[in-house]
Amino acid sequence: MVHGAIQASYCLFPTAIGTCGVAWGERGLLSVQLPEADDDATRAKLLARLPGARQARATGVAKRAIESMRAHLAGDLQMLEEVPIDDRACPEFHRRVYRELRRVGPGETIGYGELATRVGSPGAARAVGQAVGKNPFPIVVPCQRVLASGAKAGGFSAHGGVHTKRKMLAIEGVTLGARIDPAAAVAHLSSSDERLARLVAQVGPPRIRQDRTKSTFETLAESIVYQQLAGTAAATIHGRLCALFPRGRLDAERLLALKDTALRGAGISRPKMLALQDLARKTLDGTVPAIEKLHGLSDDVIVERLSQVRGIGRWTVEMLLIFRLGRPDVLPVADFGVRHGFKLAYDRRSMPAPKDLARWGERWRPHRTVASWYMWRAVDLARDRPSAGRA
């Protein structure tokens, strides 16, 4: 990158992931450098882009940018879209990619192909990858949020490679490839909670089955149908609903094409019909992401996105996180079964308040999903019969 006669200043600054560097001019930031092996290497990398830059104390825009970047990397997540950058030395296509990428917020990820579509160049995924690889403004232009197909980490040109990328994503709540590890969960829960250790010994290893065949739309539609109904009645109505679709697979576009009388005839109440129709519309407009996209989002972002659908609350999304996505650290504190199981397992006189359960559950991190499963099993043991659905 050649900056010609642009007057540039630079400084290094400490962050939660190591010493970073930043260079700036009159119009904004000229370069951001992620940590290298040591401070000298970080400085050398920064000056390789801007050989004439002079070390200086950060003031004004540079100072505010540093404060925002430090806060973000410490876990106080920032959008950083308002930090001014001077990208005049970048090719026009790269500038378009960086502008669009800055709109991808913390906790979200995007694929190369989707980013190419957003910049108005469908099919230019490779060119997007080249632009991302040459990004001179990491952190501010969040290249760590661009994933390869299948929500895989892909490459990363900064020091530490993919390890650095995963670290930056983890700060934002995105843990790529995070899955339930039964053995690790049992070891952690048994060592951190004596009462839970007894329950683990009594029940045995966890067996959490996940349905990996349904789309986001199908999973949430089934949850809507099952709300506030006994299992047998809900299964009957859901079966009738599925019978309205080819091969029994629910589809958003076809659902909106169905007449209200067809849905009501399947046993769908009016509130649930309105919820299903809203789910279908939000699936088609992209508010409800496909399963592949959900894999690249943090738990909190998924809850926020899916809770925009009529009739979908936090509990419903948490069930999707556990039984469809296999997320390892979900504690549905409002779930009656989890609260009841806690009361039984810990010999409490009354059900714990959600906030009290959340506080206790801190000792279960990062395996709160498996802990929740054992709370459900505690209820089953008390009833002295096999599990009734959650397994």
N, C-alpha and C positions, 0 to 999 in steps of 0.2 A: 504494500500500500504506500503510495507516495502522497505526501501532504504538501508538497511544494513549500511556499513561503509562509504557511500557517504558523503563527507563534504558538508554541506548545509548552505547557508546564506539566510537571508530574509529581506524584508522591506515592509512597507506600502506606498502607494502613492495615492494622490487624483486624481479623474477623474470626468467627467461630470455626472456619475451615482452614485458617492459615493466613499468611500475609498476602494481601492482594495489592495491585497497583492500579492507578488511574492517571490518565493524561487528559488535559482539557485545553480549550482555547476560548476565544471570545464567544463562539456560538454554542458551546456545550462540550460534552465529553468527546474526546477523539479516540480514546482506547481504554479498555478495562482489561486487566491481566489477572487471571486466576493464579493461585499459589503454585510456585514451582518447588523444586527440592529445597531451596533456601532463599533468603532475601536477595542475595546477589543474582541468583538465577532469575528470580521474578523481575528484578530491575532490568537485567539484560534483555529478557524477552520483550518487555515494554519498550525499551529504547531501540530495539531492532525495528519496530514499527515506526518510531518517531526519533530518529537519531539526533535531531537537534533540540529535543525537549530539555528543559532546565528544571532541576528539582526546586520545588517551592512549597510553601505552606498553603493548604487548600482553604479558599475563601469562597463566599458567594455560592454559585451554582455547584461548584465542585464539592464544597463542604457539605451542602445539603444532600448531594448525591451519595457521598461517602456515608453519611449518617443513615440514609435510607437503606443502602446496601448492607451495612453492618447490622442494622435492625432485622432486615430480612433473613440474613444468614444465621442470626441468633434465634430465629423462630417467630419473630414479630413480623408476619408476612406482609409484604408490600407489593403493590401492583407495579410500581416503577415506570409506568407508561408516561408519566409526566416529566421524568428526568430528560432534559434536553441532550440530544446527541448531534454531533456534527458529522454527518455521513456523506459529505460531498465527494470524498475520495473513493467511495464505493461505487461499483457498477449499478446502473439504474435497477436492474432486476434484483440484485442483492438488497437494495434499499426497499423495494416493494416487499420482499420476503421479511425483512427485519420489522417493517411497519406492521405487517399482519401478525407476525410472531409475538409482538409486544402486546397484542390483544388477548393472548392465551394466558389466563390468570394462574396464580398459585394453586396447586392441587389438580390442575388439568394437564393433559398431554394432547399431542396432535401427531398424526402420521405425516410422512413426507408427501404422500399423494394428496391428502386432504389440504395440506398447506399450499401445495401447488394450485389446487382448485380455488382456494381462497384468494390467491394473488392473481387469479384470472388466467392461469396457464395450465389447464388440466393436461396431464401426461408429462409434465416437466419435473417429475419427482427427483430425477437425478440432478438436474440443475439446482433444485431447491437444496438437495443434500450438499452440493458444492458451496452454495451460499452460506448454509449453516456452518459448514466446516471452516469457513473463512471469517466467521463472525468476529469483528473486533470489539464487540461490546457485551461479552458474556455477563451474566447476572442481570444487566439492564435489558438486553435482548436475550430472553431466556432460552437459549439453544438446548439446555438440558431437557426441555419439555417436548422435544421432537423425538419420537420413537420410531423404530423400524416396524415392519409388518408383524402382526400378532402381538402388538404392545411389548415388543422386545426392546432392550436398551439400545441396540445398535452401537455405533461408534461414538467417540468423543475425543476431540483433538487436544483438550487440555491435559496438563500433567496429571498422571494417575488414571487417565482414560475413563473407561466405564465406571471404575470405582468412584471417581470424583463425581461423575454424573449421578450415580445412585445415591451418593451422599447428599447432593444438592436436592434431589427429588425427595429423599427421606425427610429433609427439613420441611418440605412442603406437604408432607403427609402421603406421598406416593411411594409405596414399597413395591417395586417390580418383582413379579413372581412370588409374592407372599402367599403362602398356602398353609393350611393346617398341618402341623407336624405332631401327630399323636404322641410319639415317644418323648419328644422335647417338652410338650405340654404337660404330660403326666409327671415328668421329672421335676419341672418347675413348680407345678401346683402342689405336689406332695411335699416339697421342701419348704414352701413358703406359707402353707396353711395346714395346720395339724388336723382340723376338722375335715377339710376337704381330702386330706390324705386318707382318712378312714373310709370316706365314701368311695374314693378311687379303688381302694383295696377290696371293698365290698362288691362294687359293680364290675370292675375289670377295665380293660382298655376302651377308649372311646370309639364309637362306630358312627360317624356322622356321614350319612349318605347325601350326595349332591346330585341334582338333576342337571346334567350338562347338555340336554337336548333342546330345551325351550329357549325361545327368544326372550328379550326383556319384556316385550309386549305380552306374550303368552303367560309369562311368570306373574306379572302384575295383574293381568286380567283374572287369572285364577285366584289370586289373593283377594281381589275385590269380590268375586263370587262367594268365596268362603267366609267373608267377614260376617260375624254375629250369627252364624249358622252351625248347627251340629254337623259333624263330619259326614254322616250318611246323606243327609238332606242336601248339603253343599255339593257332594260328589254327584248326586243325581242331577241337580240343576246344571252343574258344570258340564256333565256329559251331554245334556240336551243342547247346551250352547255350542259345544264342539261339533255336534251333529249338523249344525247349520253351515259348516265350512267344509270345503273339499278336503278329504283325507283327515278330517277332524282337527286340522291345525288352524288355530285362530290367526287372523290376519287383520291388521288395522284398516286397510283400505276397504276390504270386504265388510268389516263390521259397520263402518259408516254407511255402506250401501244398504244394509239391512233395514227393513222397516221397524219402527218401534213395536208394532204388534207382534213381529216375529220374536223379538227379544223378550217381550212380556209373556208371550206364549211359552217360552222356554223356562219360565219361572223367575226371570230377572225382575226384581223390584224396580220401581221408577228411579229411586236414588242411585241404585247400582247401575242402571242403564245409562244415566247421565254421566256417572263416573267412567264407565267403559267407553262411552263416546268421547269424553274429554281425553282419556288415555290414548285413544286412537288418533285424535287430532294432534296431540302433542308428540306422538310417535312419528307421525308423518312430517311435522314441521321441525323435527330434530331436537326438541326439548328433552325427549326421552331417548337416550342414546342406545345404540345397538350393544349387545353383550361385549363385542370386541372392543368398543370404545370404553365401556365401563371398566374393563380390566386395567386401563391406563389412568383411572381417576381414583382419588383418595376416598375413603369411606365418607368423610364429611361432605365432600363435593357431591357424591352420589346421593346422599340423603337430601341435600339442598335441591338438587335438580329434580329428583323424582317426587319430592313432596309438593312440587308445583301442580301435580295432577290432582284433580278433584277425587276425594275419597282415599288418597294415598297419604298415610302418615308415617312418622318415623319408624314405628314398629314394623309396618309392612316392608319398608326398605331394609330394615335390619334382617328380616327373614330372608330377603333376597341376597343380602351380603353373606349370610351364613350358608344357606342351602343351595344357592345357585352359583355364587362366586367363590365360596370357600374361604372367605376372609377370616384370618386367625384371631383377631382381637376385637370381637364385637360382644358387647354386654347390653342386651335389651332390658334396661332397668324397669321399664313399664310392663314387661311381660308377666302375666299372672303366674304362669308356671315357674318361672325363674324365681320370682319373689316367694312363692309358696314353698318351693324346694329349699330356698335359703332358710326360711322359717323352720322347716322340718330338720334340715341337716345341722342347724346350729342351735336347736332347742329354744327358739325364741317364742315368746308368748303371743306376739303379733307379727303381722307381715311387715317387712322393712319398707320404709319410704324409699322411693326411687333414688333420692339424693344420698341416703344412707347406704344403699346397696352399691351405688357408684363409688362411694368413698371406700367401702370395704374391698371392692373389686380392683382397686389400684394395685393391691398386692398380687393380683392374678396376671397383670400385664406381663408379656404381650400375648397371653394365651387365654383371653377372657371368653372366647367362643367355646372352647372345650370346658371351661368352668361352668358356663351356662348349660351346656349339655348335661353335666353332672347334676345341676340343680333340677333339671327336668327328670333325670333318673331318680332323684330323691323322692319326687312325687310318685313315680311309678312304684318304688319300693314300698312306700306307705300304703298304696292301694293293693299291694301284693298281687299285681298282675302285669303282663307285658306292656311295653310302651304303646301309647295310643297316638302314634303319628310322627312324632319328632324322633328320628333315628338316622 
